Amino acid sequence: MAGMAGTAGTAGSGGAAPGAAGSGGVVDYLCSAFFPDRRAVWDGAIARAGIPLKVRRDGDTGSGAGAGSAADSFAEPAVMVERMDDLGVATLLLPAGDVGTHGRLDPFDFDHVASRWAEVAALVARWPGRFAALAVAAPDRGMAGVRAVRARLAQPWVVGIYTHTHSWDRRFDHADYYPYYALASEFGVAFVMQAGTSGGLLPSECGHPVSVDRPALYFPDTRFVLSHTGWPWVDEAVAMALKFPNVYLGTGAYPPRHWSPSLLSFLRGPGKRKVLFGTNFPTVGHRHALAQLGELALAPEVVRALLGGTARTVFPRLSTAAVEGGSP
C-alpha cells in the first residue's frame, strides 16, 4: 500500500482518467468520517428527518485483504486506502473535532459525522500524506473555541478550518466567525464552509454564498471555499468566486452529473483554477464521482486543476502533511 501522496497518481478502472490530477493524485477537500460505525449515524439522521438523502451503500465493508476495494461505501481504513490507490486518490481531507454542545444532546448531530481527532491522528501516523484534517469551528464557544482550533493548527496535518454552517444558523459574515477567519489568515490555512441549502431540517438562509462578501474583503489573505456548490444559489457562489481572488468553490455533496450549468461554465472558463473536487462522502462516493467526471468533456488542464492542482494551492500545508505523521 502506498504511504505518500505522490505515489497515488494514476487511477484504476471506473475512476478518473490515468494521471488526470497530475503526479500528486486526486485531492478530496471534504470527506466525512468513513468508518463503518458511522453508517448508523447517517441512517438514524436520515430516518428521523424523513429527507430523500442517499448515502453510498454498495459493496463489502470488511477489513480483509481486498475487501471492499471495489466498493464505494463505508470502509475500514486499510480498505479505504486500497480504494484510494485503485482510483488515484492521493489525499482525503476530514473535518475533525470533539463532540460539542449539539452532539452531546443529539446522537445524530454533525459532530458524530465528523472524525474524532484521535481517529485522524492514527490515520496520518500510519499513512502520511493520505489523510489530513480540517479543524471544525465551534462558534458557540467564543474565544475558547478559537484557542482550541489554534492549538490544533500546531499540527502540520491540520490544513484548514471547517464550519457546518447550518448547525449554527449564522451567516458567513456573523461576528462569531471573524476570529476564526483571522486565525486562518495568521496560519495560512483555508476556511471551508457549507454554502447553500441545508441537507437536513435546519435553517438554510445562513448558507447564502453572498454573505462571504464582507469576510472576503476584510480578510484578503484568508482563502474561503464555498462548499456544496452553493446550491440552490450557485450563481451567487460563482459571483463571489469571480469577484474575489481568495474565494473558491467546492463540489462536495454533488456528483458531476448534478453540477449546474453556471458552475460548469465557470469551470470551463474563468474559474478553471477556482473549483475544488470534493465528495462530502458518503453522500457521494469517490468511484461514483470520478466515473462521471469523464462525461463532462473537460479540457485536460481543467481536470488537473479541479482534481488536485487547485487544492494544493488552497491548502499549501498538504506538501508538509505528506511527510509528517500525526499525534493526537
Secondary structure, 3 states (H helix, E strand, C coil): CCCCHHHCCCCCCCCCCCCCCCCCCEEECCECCCCHHHHHHHHHHHHHHCCCCCCCCCCCCCCCCCCCCCCCCCCCHHHHHHHHHHHCEEEEEEEECCCCHHHHHCCCCHHHCCECHHHHHHHHHHCCCCEEEEEECCHHHCHHHHHHHHHHCCCCCEEEEEECHHHCCCCCCCHHHHHHHHHHHHHCCEEEEECCCCCCCCCCHHHCHHHHHHHHHHCCCCCEEEEHHHCCCHHHHHHHHHHCCCEEEECCCCCHHHCCHHHHHHHHCCCCCCEECCCCECCCCHHHHHHHHHHHCCCHHHHHHHHHHHHHHHCCCHHHHCCCCCCC
